[in-house]
Amino acid sequence: MKSKDSSYYNNRRLALSIFWLVTGVVLTVLSILEVLDSTYWSGMGGGLIAVGALQIARNLRYRRNPEYREKIDTEAGDERNSFLRMKSWSWTGYIVMLVEAVGVVVAMVLRQETVRTVLSYSVCLILLVYWVSYLVLSRKY
Amino acid sequence: MRNRIEEIRNERGIRQEELARLMGVSRQTISSLENGRYNPSILLAHKIAAYFGLTIEEVFIFEEEEA
């Protein structure tokens, strides 16, 4: 029976990196050929090429360099790092919601109806996602 | 929660890096534990205590007012 590869930079991550790289190349080529709007899609293509290439380079280094592999595995499995990541996401959610709520009030004062509507919906969406997440997690734990 | 990790580690001449590697965590985690800035999971606390050959209560000092 095959066991699941628990390495951080496993074959699945390598395949995903290759996918980003290939997608980036395709978007860039299509924008050069003017099949797609060049400014937007070429920018996205360039970004995907950079991300894909960087991740492939890291993946190869991880496979060839045992010290780097140990460092990455420790960082990925370190419980304090996991705690910090979760805490950072939590803070991010709070801060974004507060900024948007303030933005709603400012948009109301400045009579920016479109901005106010978009920000209001965004605040509602964040609250909805929070409540659904809480419900799902409370059933799980 | 206070703990005796630094004291026990120094008594036994173990470096932070070495303890971190043996516990499968980063050196920063050991440093944060020693400074009392981070409380470990029960699994890590058990692992550290077991490595020192002590009980969790002998390494980690639970104070009632923290509850």
Backbone of each chain as ProteinMPNN parsed JSONL, in Angstrom:
{"seq_chain_A": "MKSKDSSYYNNRRLALSIFWLVTGVVLTVLSILEVLDSTYWSGMGGGLIAVGALQIARNLRYRRNPEYREKIDTEAGDERNSFLRMKSWSWTGYIVMLVEAVGVVVAMVLRQETVRTVLSYSVCLILLVYWVSYLVLSRKY", "coords_chain_A": {"N_chain_A": [[0.849, -1.197, 0.0], [0.562, 2.222, -0.85], [2.056, 4.879, 0.94], [1.02, 8.128, 2.087], [2.753, 10.971, 0.87], [4.414, 12.826, 3.152], [6.196, 14.883, 3.024], [7.128, 18.344, 2.875], [7.647, 19.785, 0.429], [6.347, 18.088, -1.739], [5.454, 15.733, -4.426], [2.977, 16.617, -5.321], [2.972, 19.368, -4.772], [5.051, 20.057, -6.462], [3.945, 19.452, -8.956], [1.872, 21.329, -8.979], [3.352, 23.697, -9.004], [4.592, 23.476, -11.506], [2.323, 23.62, -13.058], [1.523, 26.316, -12.55], [3.69, 27.621, -13.736], [3.519, 26.783, -16.431], [0.967, 27.766, -17.062], [1.474, 30.491, -16.764], [3.354, 30.905, -18.817], [1.753, 30.303, -21.047], [-0.224, 32.331, -20.857], [1.393, 34.594, -21.157], [2.467, 34.203, -23.751], [0.088, 34.213, -25.265], [-0.732, 36.82, -24.795], [1.353, 38.233, -25.968], [0.964, 37.514, -28.604], [-1.262, 38.925, -28.963], [-3.743, 37.828, -28.597], [-4.959, 37.925, -26.199], [-5.757, 40.695, -23.956], [-2.99, 42.62, -23.696], [-1.67, 44.097, -21.536], [-2.902, 43.449, -19.008], [-3.061, 40.548, -18.936], [-0.452, 39.77, -19.627], [0.962, 40.732, -17.472], [-0.119, 39.184, -15.406], [0.659, 36.693, -16.342], [3.466, 36.905, -16.241], [3.81, 37.13, -13.491], [2.871, 34.621, -12.644], [4.761, 32.956, -13.864], [7.058, 33.705, -12.451], [6.35, 32.934, -9.816], [5.901, 30.154, -10.183], [8.453, 29.291, -11.142], [10.09, 29.969, -8.968], [9.018, 28.352, -6.935], [9.506, 25.824, -8.007], [12.286, 25.84, -8.023], [12.781, 25.958, -5.255], [11.614, 23.549, -4.519], [13.304, 21.685, -5.801], [15.713, 22.254, -4.512], [15.018, 21.499, -1.948], [14.772, 18.748, -2.278], [17.374, 18.035, -2.864], [19.088, 19.067, -0.942], [19.781, 18.111, 2.219], [19.981, 19.593, 4.642], [18.553, 21.934, 4.143], [16.109, 20.788, 3.689], [15.5, 19.732, 6.25], [15.305, 22.122, 7.654], [13.083, 23.372, 6.411], [11.072, 21.44, 6.881], [10.998, 21.501, 9.675], [10.175, 24.152, 10.124], [7.688, 24.063, 8.884], [6.328, 22.19, 10.415], [6.427, 23.2, 12.937], [4.891, 23.982, 15.97], [4.546, 26.515, 17.124], [4.865, 28.211, 14.963], [2.587, 27.465, 13.477], [0.642, 28.341, 15.258], [1.201, 31.092, 15.209], [0.623, 31.65, 12.531], [-2.144, 31.126, 12.423], [-3.049, 32.997, 14.301], [-2.263, 35.34, 13.03], [-3.902, 35.307, 10.74], [-6.335, 35.545, 12.021], [-6.123, 38.125, 13.198], [-5.85, 39.536, 10.821], [-8.379, 39.181, 9.639], [-10.036, 40.512, 11.537], [-8.964, 43.129, 11.41], [-9.322, 43.851, 8.703], [-12.109, 43.775, 8.565], [-12.817, 45.788, 10.406], [-11.615, 48.038, 9.205], [-13.045, 48.133, 6.846], [-15.613, 48.573, 7.863], [-15.305, 51.106, 8.976], [-14.76, 52.371, 6.601], [-17.273, 52.188, 5.369], [-18.777, 54.027, 6.848], [-17.343, 56.386, 6.315], [-17.7, 56.493, 3.535], [-20.435, 56.891, 3.465], [-20.656, 59.431, 4.605], [-19.279, 60.892, 2.692], [-20.938, 60.538, 0.603], [-20.598, 58.463, -1.225], [-22.031, 56.255, -2.878], [-21.726, 53.797, -4.302], [-19.255, 52.778, -3.367], [-19.877, 52.583, -0.654], [-21.914, 50.619, -0.728], [-20.552, 48.386, -1.777], [-18.572, 47.98, 0.211], [-20.221, 47.512, 2.422], [-21.516, 45.109, 1.714], [-19.275, 43.536, 1.649], [-18.443, 43.503, 4.346], [-20.642, 42.164, 5.414], [-20.338, 39.711, 4.104], [-17.903, 38.807, 5.19], [-18.668, 38.496, 7.879], [-20.593, 36.518, 7.557], [-19.037, 34.386, 6.574], [-17.441, 34.034, 8.831], [-19.358, 33.192, 10.769], [-20.277, 30.803, 9.588], [-17.885, 29.358, 9.521], [-17.406, 29.164, 12.268], [-19.572, 27.595, 13.036], [-19.079, 25.196, 11.605], [-16.576, 24.485, 12.693], [-17.232, 24.22, 15.383], [-18.707, 21.928, 15.361], [-16.848, 20.122, 14.617], [-14.857, 20.186, 16.621]], "CA_chain_A": [[0.0, 0.0, 0.0], [1.356, 3.45, -0.918], [1.781, 5.824, 2.018], [0.933, 9.508, 1.611], [4.02, 11.68, 1.012], [4.207, 13.912, 4.112], [7.213, 15.917, 2.829], [6.51, 19.641, 2.574], [7.702, 19.963, -1.03], [6.099, 16.76, -2.31], [5.173, 15.72, -5.876], [1.764, 17.398, -5.588], [3.388, 20.768, -4.821], [5.866, 20.231, -7.665], [3.011, 19.471, -10.09], [1.167, 22.614, -8.925], [4.314, 24.727, -9.427], [4.736, 23.335, -12.965], [1.066, 24.132, -13.606], [1.599, 27.792, -12.536], [4.701, 28.037, -14.72], [2.973, 26.559, -17.78], [-0.13, 28.726, -17.234], [2.113, 31.802, -16.952], [3.94, 30.941, -20.169], [0.63, 30.347, -22.013], [-0.817, 33.672, -20.797], [2.355, 35.552, -21.72], [2.522, 33.995, -25.207], [-1.188, 34.675, -25.841], [-0.788, 38.286, -24.763], [2.317, 38.718, -26.981], [0.304, 37.302, -29.901], [-2.432, 39.823, -28.918], [-5.005, 37.081, -28.49], [-5.519, 38.483, -24.957], [-5.36, 42.067, -23.653], [-1.582, 42.437, -23.344], [-1.207, 44.662, -20.259], [-3.409, 42.695, -17.853], [-2.715, 39.123, -18.959], [1.002, 39.566, -19.622], [1.371, 40.951, -16.08], [-0.482, 37.989, -14.638], [1.52, 35.61, -16.845], [4.804, 37.115, -15.678], [3.725, 36.803, -12.065], [2.757, 33.161, -12.497], [6.067, 32.369, -14.242], [7.977, 33.941, -11.328], [5.937, 32.082, -8.687], [6.147, 28.759, -10.559], [9.9, 29.033, -11.212], [10.624, 30.043, -7.6], [8.577, 27.167, -6.194], [10.22, 24.657, -8.558], [13.669, 25.932, -7.53], [12.754, 25.579, -3.838], [11.303, 22.122, -4.472], [14.509, 20.937, -6.178], [16.69, 22.441, -3.432], [14.498, 20.685, -0.839], [15.048, 17.336, -2.573], [18.816, 17.774, -2.987], [19.851, 19.564, 0.196], [19.172, 17.587, 3.46], [19.909, 20.637, 5.676], [17.427, 22.803, 3.766], [14.911, 19.954, 3.889], [15.226, 19.684, 7.69], [14.882, 23.476, 8.049], [11.723, 23.593, 5.909], [10.172, 20.528, 7.596], [10.849, 22.013, 11.05], [9.351, 25.37, 10.064], [6.309, 23.701, 8.503], [5.69, 21.405, 11.474], [6.603, 23.863, 14.228], [3.561, 24.358, 16.47], [4.475, 27.967, 17.347], [4.629, 28.811, 13.636], [1.17, 27.235, 13.166], [-0.104, 29.244, 16.134], [1.386, 32.457, 14.705], [-0.111, 31.768, 11.258], [-3.577, 31.215, 12.738], [-3.26, 34.276, 14.983], [-2.126, 36.402, 12.014], [-5.131, 35.294, 9.942], [-7.392, 36.061, 12.882], [-5.93, 39.572, 13.246], [-6.117, 40.072, 9.475], [-9.836, 39.221, 9.489], [-10.557, 41.594, 12.386], [-8.519, 44.451, 10.93], [-9.989, 44.129, 7.417], [-13.519, 44.074, 8.821], [-12.906, 47.099, 11.048], [-11.279, 49.066, 8.203], [-14.186, 48.227, 5.922], [-16.739, 49.184, 8.584], [-15.004, 52.55, 9.013], [-14.921, 52.814, 5.21], [-18.717, 52.349, 5.093], [-19.199, 55.303, 7.46], [-16.699, 57.47, 5.54], [-18.37, 56.549, 2.228], [-21.765, 57.485, 3.686], [-20.456, 60.88, 4.809], [-18.839, 61.481, 1.408], [-22.005, 60.212, -0.366], [-20.084, 57.546, -2.262], [-22.991, 55.157, -2.74], [-21.188, 52.52, -4.812], [-18.224, 52.317, -2.416], [-20.575, 52.21, 0.571], [-22.613, 49.354, -0.973], [-19.556, 47.301, -1.916], [-17.965, 47.729, 1.528], [-21.255, 46.926, 3.293], [-21.653, 43.701, 1.335], [-18.037, 42.849, 2.024], [-18.517, 43.283, 5.795], [-21.646, 41.108, 5.61], [-19.751, 38.452, 3.642], [-16.905, 38.372, 6.181], [-19.405, 38.012, 9.054], [-21.225, 35.25, 7.174], [-17.965, 33.367, 6.541], [-17.061, 33.799, 10.232], [-20.386, 32.385, 11.438], [-20.26, 29.449, 8.998], [-16.649, 28.716, 10.006], [-17.612, 28.847, 13.69], [-20.527, 26.473, 13.087], [-18.382, 23.986, 11.123], [-15.523, 24.13, 13.649], [-17.825, 23.784, 16.658], [-19.148, 20.536, 15.193], [-15.659, 19.289, 14.462], [-14.097, 20.105, 17.885]], "C_chain_A": [[0.886, 1.249, 0.0], [1.015, 4.36, 0.251], [1.806, 7.236, 1.442], [2.261, 10.217, 1.87], [3.808, 12.887, 1.928], [5.258, 15.013, 3.994], [6.532, 17.225, 2.449], [6.479, 19.885, 1.07], [7.566, 18.586, -1.695], [5.775, 16.872, -3.813], [3.956, 16.557, -6.236], [2.103, 18.892, -5.689], [4.222, 21.042, -6.078], [4.962, 20.331, -8.901], [2.269, 20.804, -10.148], [2.081, 23.756, -9.405], [4.497, 24.698, -10.946], [3.48, 23.88, -13.651], [1.075, 25.664, -13.651], [2.547, 28.293, -13.606], [4.139, 27.93, -16.139], [1.839, 27.555, -18.062], [0.432, 30.125, -17.504], [2.683, 31.956, -18.347], [2.827, 31.082, -21.221], [0.027, 31.751, -22.048], [0.101, 34.712, -21.442], [2.401, 35.441, -23.242], [1.245, 34.52, -25.871], [-1.286, 36.205, -25.829], [0.193, 38.896, -25.766], [1.695, 38.612, -28.37], [-0.976, 38.148, -30.038], [-3.763, 39.074, -29.019], [-5.739, 37.589, -27.241], [-5.034, 39.915, -24.793], [-3.958, 42.043, -23.036], [-1.214, 42.922, -21.945], [-1.628, 43.803, -19.065], [-2.87, 41.262, -17.832], [-1.207, 38.872, -18.981], [1.552, 39.768, -18.215], [1.089, 39.727, -15.229], [0.408, 36.803, -15.044], [2.915, 35.705, -16.261], [4.848, 36.733, -14.205], [3.679, 35.303, -11.834], [4.067, 32.456, -12.849], [7.037, 32.507, -13.061], [7.641, 33.016, -10.154], [6.263, 30.611, -8.975], [7.623, 28.417, -10.536], [10.511, 29.011, -9.813], [10.269, 28.78, -6.8], [9.277, 25.9, -6.698], [11.661, 24.648, -8.042], [13.747, 25.497, -6.074], [12.532, 24.077, -3.689], [12.535, 21.282, -4.778], [15.575, 21.042, -5.091], [16.311, 21.566, -2.234], [14.858, 19.21, -1.041], [16.549, 17.024, -2.546], [19.615, 18.133, -1.738], [19.202, 19.119, 1.515], [19.022, 18.645, 4.554], [18.716, 21.557, 5.426], [16.107, 22.063, 4.012], [14.51, 19.932, 5.375], [14.701, 21.029, 8.186], [13.424, 23.718, 7.653], [10.722, 22.709, 6.666], [9.924, 21.006, 9.027], [9.935, 23.229, 11.06], [7.887, 25.029, 9.785], [5.586, 22.984, 9.645], [5.748, 22.062, 12.841], [5.268, 24.395, 14.747], [3.435, 25.853, 16.746], [4.229, 28.694, 16.038], [3.162, 28.658, 13.24], [0.294, 28.188, 13.969], [-0.029, 30.683, 15.599], [0.625, 32.679, 13.403], [-1.61, 31.947, 11.527], [-3.908, 32.561, 13.37], [-3.203, 35.425, 13.967], [-3.371, 36.469, 11.138], [-6.289, 35.88, 10.735], [-7.315, 37.589, 12.949], [-6.279, 40.211, 11.908], [-7.625, 40.228, 9.261], [-10.442, 40.372, 10.269], [-10.24, 42.964, 11.788], [-9.238, 44.814, 9.633], [-11.449, 44.508, 7.664], [-13.681, 45.455, 9.457], [-12.644, 48.229, 10.053], [-12.454, 49.255, 7.241], [-15.388, 48.891, 6.591], [-16.546, 50.696, 8.684], [-15.198, 53.139, 7.61], [-16.383, 53.035, 4.831], [-19.193, 53.711, 5.614], [-18.634, 56.489, 6.662], [-17.39, 57.63, 4.184], [-19.769, 57.157, 2.342], [-21.658, 58.998, 3.807], [-20.121, 61.559, 3.481], [-19.84, 61.214, 0.277], [-21.484, 59.389, -1.552], [-20.913, 56.261, -2.194], [-22.43, 53.794, -3.169], [-20.178, 51.932, -3.828], [-18.895, 51.81, -1.142], [-21.252, 50.839, 0.405], [-21.63, 48.184, -1.019], [-18.957, 46.952, -0.554], [-18.967, 47.081, 2.485], [-21.431, 45.444, 2.995], [-20.422, 42.901, 1.771], [-18.025, 42.537, 3.526], [-19.495, 42.146, 6.089], [-21.073, 39.742, 5.214], [-18.743, 37.909, 4.656], [-17.609, 37.802, 7.416], [-20.059, 36.657, 8.777], [-20.199, 34.109, 7.185], [-17.529, 33.016, 7.961], [-18.072, 32.879, 10.917], [-20.405, 30.947, 10.9], [-19.032, 28.675, 9.498], [-16.821, 28.275, 11.449], [-18.503, 27.615, 13.833], [-19.832, 25.165, 12.709], [-17.355, 23.524, 12.163], [-16.097, 23.632, 14.975], [-18.37, 22.361, 16.563], [-17.951, 19.584, 15.126], [-14.931, 19.092, 15.796], [-15.033, 20.173, 19.096]], "O_chain_A": [[1.849, 1.327, 0.762], [-0.159, 4.598, 0.536], [2.498, 7.518, 0.464], [2.834, 10.088, 2.952], [3.127, 13.845, 1.561], [5.233, 15.973, 4.764], [5.493, 17.226, 1.789], [5.423, 20.159, 0.499], [8.55, 18.003, -2.15], [5.817, 17.958, -4.39], [3.896, 17.141, -7.318], [1.598, 19.595, -6.564], [4.121, 22.11, -6.682], [5.176, 21.173, -9.774], [2.056, 21.352, -11.23], [1.641, 24.659, -10.117], [4.552, 25.742, -11.595], [3.567, 24.522, -14.698], [0.687, 26.255, -14.659], [2.255, 29.266, -14.302], [4.263, 28.855, -16.941], [1.755, 28.117, -19.154], [-0.07, 30.85, -18.363], [2.524, 32.997, -18.986], [2.941, 31.872, -22.158], [-0.208, 32.304, -23.123], [-0.353, 35.591, -22.174], [2.376, 36.452, -23.944], [1.305, 35.185, -26.905], [-1.853, 36.805, -26.742], [-0.085, 39.943, -26.349], [1.869, 39.497, -29.209], [-1.669, 38.105, -31.055], [-4.77, 39.621, -29.469], [-6.967, 37.675, -27.219], [-4.039, 40.318, -25.396], [-3.775, 41.491, -21.95], [-0.504, 42.217, -21.228], [-0.803, 43.471, -18.214], [-2.294, 40.821, -16.837], [-0.732, 37.883, -18.423], [2.484, 39.079, -17.8], [1.926, 39.286, -14.442], [0.848, 36.021, -14.201], [3.484, 34.7, -15.834], [5.793, 36.098, -13.736], [4.353, 34.776, -10.95], [4.438, 31.473, -12.208], [7.745, 31.562, -12.712], [8.528, 32.394, -9.571], [6.824, 29.912, -8.131], [8.02, 27.389, -9.988], [11.34, 28.155, -9.501], [11.105, 28.221, -6.09], [9.602, 25.011, -5.911], [12.194, 23.602, -7.674], [14.656, 24.761, -5.688], [13.16, 23.417, -2.861], [12.793, 20.285, -4.104], [16.255, 20.066, -4.778], [17.175, 20.971, -1.589], [15.206, 18.514, -0.088], [16.951, 15.9, -2.245], [20.687, 17.576, -1.498], [18.177, 19.679, 1.905], [18.054, 18.613, 5.314], [17.975, 21.912, 6.343], [15.128, 22.643, 4.481], [13.337, 20.091, 5.712], [13.791, 21.092, 9.013], [12.628, 24.207, 8.456], [9.648, 23.175, 7.047], [8.804, 20.933, 9.533], [9.034, 23.333, 11.892], [6.974, 25.618, 10.363], [4.379, 23.15, 9.823], [5.183, 21.543, 13.804], [4.591, 25.162, 14.062], [2.345, 26.411, 16.621], [3.482, 29.672, 15.992], [2.555, 29.599, 12.728], [-0.661, 28.766, 13.451], [-1.032, 31.394, 15.538], [0.051, 33.746, 13.183], [-2.259, 32.808, 10.933], [-4.91, 33.19, 13.029], [-3.995, 36.364, 14.038], [-3.849, 37.558, 10.824], [-7.119, 36.614, 10.197], [-8.326, 38.27, 12.776], [-6.907, 41.268, 11.849], [-8.092, 41.257, 8.773], [-11.262, 41.123, 9.741], [-11.106, 43.832, 11.672], [-9.709, 45.941, 9.473], [-11.966, 45.443, 7.052], [-14.582, 46.207, 9.087], [-13.343, 49.242, 10.047], [-12.807, 50.376, 6.874], [-16.099, 49.676, 5.963], [-17.487, 51.468, 8.503], [-15.722, 54.241, 7.447], [-16.703, 53.949, 4.07], [-19.906, 54.443, 4.928], [-19.339, 57.457, 6.374], [-17.638, 58.748, 3.733], [-20.23, 57.85, 1.435], [-22.435, 59.748, 3.216], [-20.609, 62.649, 3.183], [-19.616, 61.615, -0.865], [-21.873, 59.594, -2.702], [-20.529, 55.301, -1.527], [-22.63, 52.783, -2.496], [-20.233, 50.747, -3.497], [-18.539, 50.756, -0.615], [-21.17, 49.996, 1.299], [-21.84, 47.144, -0.394], [-18.844, 45.778, -0.202], [-18.603, 46.204, 3.267], [-21.488, 44.621, 3.909], [-20.524, 41.752, 2.201], [-17.642, 41.44, 3.931], [-19.214, 41.274, 6.911], [-21.293, 38.745, 5.901], [-18.723, 36.713, 4.947], [-17.209, 36.763, 7.94], [-20.081, 35.773, 9.632], [-20.447, 33.029, 7.72], [-17.275, 31.852, 8.268], [-17.692, 31.904, 11.566], [-20.532, 29.994, 11.667], [-19.125, 27.499, 9.851], [-16.44, 27.165, 11.821], [-18.233, 26.719, 14.632], [-19.973, 24.155, 13.398], [-17.266, 22.337, 12.477], [-15.532, 22.742, 15.612], [-18.48, 21.669, 17.574], [-18.029, 18.419, 15.518], [-14.445, 18.0, 16.089], [-14.573, 20.12, 20.236]]}, "seq_chain_B": "MRNRIEEIRNERGIRQEELARLMGVSRQTISSLENGRYNPSILLAHKIAAYFGLTIEEVFIFEEEEA", "coords_chain_B": {"N_chain_B": [[2.412, 30.606, 31.788], [4.869, 29.426, 33.944], [8.092, 27.833, 33.511], [10.677, 25.289, 33.76], [12.485, 24.873, 31.787], [14.798, 26.187, 30.707], [16.494, 26.192, 32.918], [16.821, 23.401, 33.457], [17.833, 22.594, 31.022], [20.268, 24.016, 30.929], [21.549, 22.887, 33.121], [22.038, 20.387, 32.141], [23.633, 20.865, 30.027], [22.693, 21.32, 27.419], [22.175, 22.742, 24.256], [20.011, 25.342, 22.95], [19.426, 25.018, 20.212], [19.939, 22.316, 19.828], [18.065, 21.073, 21.512], [15.77, 22.005, 20.281], [15.954, 20.759, 17.774], [15.771, 18.078, 18.511], [13.188, 18.04, 19.522], [11.755, 18.621, 17.326], [11.017, 21.207, 16.67], [11.306, 24.811, 16.082], [14.235, 26.83, 16.919], [13.456, 29.262, 17.87], [11.013, 28.684, 19.007], [11.703, 27.217, 21.293], [13.103, 29.214, 22.618], [11.013, 31.09, 23.028], [9.375, 29.572, 24.672], [11.002, 29.295, 26.925], [11.155, 31.93, 27.75], [8.619, 32.33, 28.555], [6.782, 33.382, 26.84], [5.276, 31.909, 25.161], [2.96, 29.293, 25.424], [3.213, 25.791, 25.487], [1.725, 23.115, 23.47], [-0.067, 20.312, 24.82], [1.071, 18.03, 23.848], [3.678, 18.781, 23.044], [4.656, 19.661, 25.489], [4.612, 17.276, 26.912], [6.429, 15.823, 25.414], [8.809, 17.251, 25.826], [9.099, 17.038, 28.604], [9.31, 14.246, 28.828], [11.678, 13.841, 27.425], [13.51, 15.005, 29.177], [13.235, 13.209, 31.166], [11.418, 13.622, 33.169], [8.359, 14.511, 34.955], [5.485, 16.232, 33.553], [4.586, 18.136, 35.385], [6.871, 18.619, 36.82], [8.413, 20.078, 35.125], [6.848, 22.114, 33.983], [5.28, 24.805, 35.516], [2.307, 25.147, 36.866], [0.162, 27.745, 37.69], [-2.424, 28.638, 39.885], [-3.922, 31.025, 39.52], [-3.768, 31.463, 36.816], [-5.711, 30.022, 35.577]], "CA_chain_B": [[2.843, 29.479, 32.626], [6.324, 29.37, 34.094], [8.644, 26.492, 33.313], [12.09, 25.14, 34.17], [13.214, 24.332, 30.623], [16.137, 26.788, 30.602], [17.281, 25.708, 34.08], [17.164, 21.979, 33.262], [18.681, 22.524, 29.817], [21.613, 24.477, 31.302], [22.122, 21.871, 34.028], [22.468, 19.213, 31.352], [24.533, 21.32, 28.963], [22.072, 21.164, 26.087], [21.935, 24.033, 23.591], [18.636, 25.547, 22.448], [19.339, 24.448, 18.861], [19.916, 20.859, 19.958], [16.762, 20.698, 22.084], [14.772, 22.288, 19.237], [16.06, 19.716, 16.748], [15.256, 16.828, 19.082], [11.743, 18.157, 19.729], [11.137, 18.869, 16.015], [10.483, 22.576, 16.596], [12.363, 25.776, 15.781], [14.943, 27.353, 18.098], [12.641, 30.375, 18.381], [9.955, 28.118, 19.858], [12.328, 26.912, 22.588], [13.384, 30.51, 23.241], [9.736, 31.653, 23.485], [8.921, 28.762, 25.813], [11.835, 29.629, 28.081], [10.828, 33.289, 28.202], [7.229, 32.349, 29.005], [5.937, 34.123, 25.892], [4.432, 30.945, 24.447], [2.642, 28.06, 26.165], [3.234, 24.68, 24.524], [0.611, 22.172, 23.441], [0.15, 19.221, 25.769], [1.957, 17.056, 23.193], [5.062, 19.265, 23.119], [5.017, 19.657, 26.916], [4.873, 15.868, 27.254], [7.661, 15.43, 24.718], [9.944, 17.897, 26.506], [9.232, 16.404, 29.934], [9.786, 12.868, 28.624], [13.085, 13.917, 27.022], [14.292, 15.281, 30.39], [13.002, 12.118, 32.109], [10.665, 14.189, 34.296], [6.926, 14.628, 34.667], [5.119, 17.567, 33.063], [4.499, 19.033, 36.545], [8.224, 18.975, 37.273], [9.001, 21.018, 34.155], [5.943, 23.257, 33.803], [4.703, 25.188, 36.809], [0.959, 25.691, 36.686], [-0.269, 28.585, 38.812], [-3.892, 28.627, 39.947], [-4.533, 32.268, 39.017], [-3.752, 31.466, 35.345], [-6.876, 29.269, 35.079]], "C_chain_B": [[4.375, 29.454, 32.692], [6.809, 27.944, 33.838], [10.129, 26.482, 33.661], [12.953, 24.642, 33.003], [14.651, 24.859, 30.575], [17.051, 26.252, 31.706], [17.747, 24.257, 33.856], [18.116, 21.817, 32.076], [20.122, 22.918, 30.154], [22.308, 23.471, 32.214], [22.729, 20.717, 33.241], [23.344, 19.581, 30.159], [23.992, 21.107, 27.55], [21.808, 22.555, 25.505], [20.493, 24.1, 23.089], [18.434, 24.866, 21.098], [19.168, 22.923, 18.913], [18.558, 20.386, 20.483], [15.66, 20.884, 21.023], [14.758, 21.17, 18.194], [15.465, 18.397, 17.26], [13.732, 16.844, 19.261], [10.99, 18.385, 18.41], [10.465, 20.22, 15.928], [11.633, 23.525, 16.279], [13.035, 26.248, 17.073], [14.137, 28.492, 18.73], [11.531, 29.874, 19.307], [10.508, 27.808, 21.247], [12.595, 28.207, 23.346], [12.102, 31.131, 23.806], [9.179, 30.896, 24.682], [9.687, 29.168, 27.074], [11.503, 31.006, 28.645], [9.387, 33.409, 28.7], [6.301, 33.107, 28.072], [4.964, 33.199, 25.175], [4.216, 29.711, 25.317], [2.553, 26.895, 25.186], [1.932, 23.88, 24.526], [0.938, 21.069, 24.442], [1.113, 18.188, 25.175], [3.425, 17.482, 23.308], [5.538, 19.257, 24.574], [5.393, 18.234, 27.357], [6.201, 15.401, 26.656], [8.901, 15.986, 25.423], [10.185, 17.224, 27.859], [9.799, 14.995, 29.801], [11.261, 12.862, 28.241], [13.983, 14.149, 28.243], [14.144, 14.156, 31.424], [12.261, 12.59, 33.348], [9.176, 14.171, 33.964], [6.644, 16.05, 34.166], [5.102, 18.57, 34.22], [5.878, 19.462, 37.046], [8.884, 19.994, 36.34], [8.15, 22.287, 34.043], [5.217, 23.551, 35.11], [3.359, 25.89, 36.584], [0.584, 26.499, 37.921], [-1.77, 28.783, 38.736], [-4.53, 29.858, 39.305], [-4.547, 32.356, 37.484], [-5.014, 30.847, 34.778], [-8.043, 30.187, 34.741]], "O_chain_B": [[5.07, 29.459, 31.676], [6.047, 26.983, 33.934], [10.75, 27.531, 33.833], [14.019, 24.063, 33.212], [15.6, 24.089, 30.422], [18.209, 25.909, 31.469], [18.921, 23.937, 34.043], [19.06, 21.028, 32.112], [21.073, 22.259, 29.733], [23.51, 23.234, 32.09], [23.762, 20.155, 33.604], [23.745, 18.717, 29.38], [24.727, 20.765, 26.624], [21.279, 23.433, 26.188], [19.848, 23.082, 22.841], [17.412, 24.223, 20.861], [18.385, 22.331, 18.17], [17.978, 19.429, 19.969], [14.758, 20.058, 20.883], [13.698, 20.697, 17.784], [14.754, 17.698, 16.539], [13.072, 15.809, 19.167], [9.76, 18.35, 18.371], [9.474, 20.387, 15.217], [12.79, 23.11, 16.213], [12.491, 26.094, 18.166], [14.132, 28.668, 19.948], [11.157, 30.548, 20.266], [9.865, 28.098, 22.256], [12.353, 28.299, 24.549], [12.098, 31.638, 24.927], [8.59, 31.485, 25.588], [9.104, 29.359, 28.141], [11.561, 31.226, 29.854], [8.982, 34.456, 29.204], [5.176, 33.443, 28.443], [3.948, 33.648, 24.644], [5.163, 29.155, 25.874], [1.883, 27.004, 24.159], [1.142, 23.961, 25.466], [2.087, 20.915, 24.856], [1.875, 17.55, 25.901], [4.298, 16.673, 23.622], [6.679, 18.893, 24.858], [6.368, 18.031, 28.08], [6.98, 14.691, 27.293], [9.903, 15.291, 25.592], [11.316, 16.887, 28.211], [10.669, 14.597, 30.575], [12.014, 11.989, 28.673], [15.068, 13.576, 28.344], [14.842, 14.148, 32.438], [12.439, 12.046, 34.437], [8.781, 13.857, 32.841], [7.464, 16.953, 34.337], [5.543, 19.709, 34.068], [6.031, 20.539, 37.623], [9.816, 20.691, 36.741], [8.68, 23.397, 34.012], [4.621, 22.665, 35.724], [3.293, 27.049, 36.175], [0.674, 26.013, 39.048], [-2.322, 29.059, 37.671], [-5.552, 29.752, 38.628], [-5.237, 33.2, 36.912], [-5.365, 31.106, 33.627], [-9.095, 29.714, 34.311]]}, "name": "protein", "num_of_chains": 2, "seq": "MKSKDSSYYNNRRLALSIFWLVTGVVLTVLSILEVLDSTYWSGMGGGLIAVGALQIARNLRYRRNPEYREKIDTEAGDERNSFLRMKSWSWTGYIVMLVEAVGVVVAMVLRQETVRTVLSYSVCLILLVYWVSYLVLSRKYMRNRIEEIRNERGIRQEELARLMGVSRQTISSLENGRYNPSILLAHKIAAYFGLTIEEVFIFEEEEA"}
